[in-house]
Amino acid sequence: MSLDFEQKNKNILNRFESKTTSNGCTAYNTVLQDGRKMVSIDMQNRTWEEMLKSEKSFWGDRFAKLEYVKG
C-alpha cells in the first residue's frame, strides 16, 4: 500500500513534534506576509542566520519571519 503525499508530510512533521530529531537536522516555522505558516527543515546543519538568508532568498517579498522550533 502506497502512502499519499498528505500522509507522508504528516509522518515527517510527527518526527519533529515528538521532539526526536537527528543531529544536524533543525526545524523552523516560516511565516509569509499573507499569514501562511509552514515548517522548513534544515538538513545541512546551517546556522540560524544562514537559514534566514536562504528563506529570504527563496520567498523574496512574500517572506515575513523565521522562527526556531524548540525541541
GROMACS elastic network, one bead per residue, 0.5 to 0.9 nm:
[ bonds ]
;  ai    aj funct       b0    kb
    3     6     6  0.81008   500
    3     7     6  0.60917   500
    3     8     6  0.63519   500
    4     7     6  0.54949   500
    4     8     6  0.63449   500
    4     9     6  0.88041   500
    5     8     6  0.50333   500
    5     9     6  0.61367   500
    5    10     6  0.86250   500
    6     9     6  0.51811   500
    6    10     6  0.62769   500
    6    11     6  0.87187   500
    7    10     6  0.50055   500
    7    11     6  0.61816   500
    7    12     6  0.87096   500
    8    11     6  0.51005   500
    8    12     6  0.63542   500
    8    13     6  0.87439   500
    9    12     6  0.51427   500
    9    13     6  0.61795   500
    9    14     6  0.85516   500
   10    13     6  0.51458   500
   10    14     6  0.60377   500
   10    15     6  0.88132   500
   11    14     6  0.51732   500
   11    15     6  0.66985   500
   12    15     6  0.54549   500
   12    16     6  0.71528   500
   13    16     6  0.53361   500
   13    17     6  0.62168   500
   13    18     6  0.85799   500
   13    39     6  0.80714   500
   14    18     6  0.58780   500
   14    19     6  0.85605   500
   15    18     6  0.54060   500
   15    19     6  0.67284   500
   15    20     6  0.58716   500
   15    21     6  0.67355   500
   16    19     6  0.51949   500
   16    20     6  0.60233   500
   16    21     6  0.62685   500
   16    26     6  0.85846   500
   16    27     6  0.70961   500
   16    69     6  0.86101   500
   16    71     6  0.75740   500
   17    20     6  0.76880   500
   17    71     6  0.77598   500
   18    21     6  0.85379   500
   18    71     6  0.82925   500
   19    70     6  0.84452   500
   19    71     6  0.50350   500
   20    71     6  0.77921   500
   21    24     6  0.85226   500
   21    25     6  0.64493   500
   21    26     6  0.75830   500
   21    71     6  0.83940   500
   22    25     6  0.56623   500
   22    26     6  0.84076   500
   23    26     6  0.82826   500
   23    43     6  0.87579   500
   23    45     6  0.81655   500
   24    42     6  0.77528   500
   24    43     6  0.59276   500
   24    44     6  0.65044   500
   24    46     6  0.80344   500
   25    41     6  0.69674   500
   25    42     6  0.55603   500
   25    44     6  0.71059   500
   25    45     6  0.62612   500
   25    46     6  0.89765   500
   26    40     6  0.84038   500
   26    41     6  0.57651   500
   26    42     6  0.51720   500
   26    43     6  0.67039   500
   26    44     6  0.88507   500
   26    45     6  0.74569   500
   26    46     6  0.86802   500
   26    68     6  0.81986   500
   26    69     6  0.78109   500
   26    71     6  0.89981   500
   27    39     6  0.65282   500
   27    40     6  0.57874   500
   27    42     6  0.63077   500
   27    43     6  0.88861   500
   27    67     6  0.88641   500
   27    68     6  0.66468   500
   27    69     6  0.55412   500
   27    70     6  0.82401   500
   27    71     6  0.87285   500
   28    38     6  0.82901   500
   28    39     6  0.56142   500
   28    40     6  0.50965   500
   28    41     6  0.62635   500
   28    42     6  0.78828   500
   28    51     6  0.88701   500
   28    66     6  0.65554   500
   28    67     6  0.54449   500
   28    69     6  0.50777   500
   28    70     6  0.86293   500
   29    37     6  0.65817   500
   29    38     6  0.56544   500
   29    40     6  0.60559   500
   29    41     6  0.87385   500
   29    65     6  0.82415   500
   29    66     6  0.57380   500
   29    68     6  0.63606   500
   29    69     6  0.64596   500
   30    36     6  0.82539   500
   30    37     6  0.56462   500
   30    38     6  0.53009   500
   30    39     6  0.60216   500
   30    40     6  0.63139   500
   30    55     6  0.78419   500
   30    63     6  0.78391   500
   30    64     6  0.77959   500
   30    65     6  0.60944   500
   30    67     6  0.64656   500
   30    68     6  0.89304   500
   31    34     6  0.82256   500
   31    35     6  0.62221   500
   31    36     6  0.57456   500
   31    38     6  0.66302   500
   31    39     6  0.88555   500
   31    62     6  0.88387   500
   31    63     6  0.65927   500
   31    64     6  0.54917   500
   31    65     6  0.52427   500
   31    66     6  0.62844   500
   31    67     6  0.80785   500
   32    35     6  0.54034   500
   32    36     6  0.53422   500
   32    37     6  0.64968   500
   32    38     6  0.86527   500
   32    59     6  0.80640   500
   32    61     6  0.87743   500
   32    62     6  0.54152   500
   32    65     6  0.68819   500
   33    36     6  0.73574   500
   33    61     6  0.79449   500
   33    62     6  0.52646   500
   33    63     6  0.58294   500
   33    65     6  0.83897   500
   34    62     6  0.75324   500
   34    63     6  0.89598   500
   34    64     6  0.84883   500
   35    64     6  0.83294   500
   39    69     6  0.87181   500
   40    55     6  0.87054   500
   42    45     6  0.65013   500
   42    46     6  0.69360   500
   42    51     6  0.74975   500
   43    46     6  0.78531   500
   46    49     6  0.79695   500
   46    50     6  0.57779   500
   46    51     6  0.61507   500
   47    50     6  0.51471   500
   47    51     6  0.62212   500
   47    52     6  0.85539   500
   48    51     6  0.50839   500
   48    52     6  0.60223   500
   48    53     6  0.85974   500
   48    66     6  0.89627   500
   48    68     6  0.80221   500
   49    52     6  0.50168   500
   49    53     6  0.61993   500
   49    54     6  0.85920   500
   50    53     6  0.51666   500
   50    54     6  0.61877   500
   50    55     6  0.87155   500
   51    55     6  0.61509   500
   51    56     6  0.85512   500
   51    66     6  0.85852   500
   52    55     6  0.52274   500
   52    56     6  0.61141   500
   52    57     6  0.84925   500
   52    65     6  0.82911   500
   52    66     6  0.65014   500
   53    56     6  0.51776   500
   53    57     6  0.60747   500
   53    58     6  0.85819   500
   54    57     6  0.51056   500
   54    58     6  0.61170   500
   54    59     6  0.86765   500
   55    58     6  0.50139   500
   55    59     6  0.60067   500
   55    60     6  0.79877   500
   55    63     6  0.74168   500
   55    65     6  0.89286   500
   55    66     6  0.79035   500
   56    59     6  0.54202   500
   56    60     6  0.53854   500
   56    61     6  0.78868   500
   56    62     6  0.84979   500
   56    63     6  0.59346   500
   56    64     6  0.84508   500
   56    65     6  0.85787   500
   57    60     6  0.54316   500
   57    63     6  0.87684   500
   58    63     6  0.84443   500
   59    62     6  0.54907   500
   59    63     6  0.52600   500
   60    63     6  0.58079   500
   61    64     6  0.80128   500
   63    66     6  0.84593   500
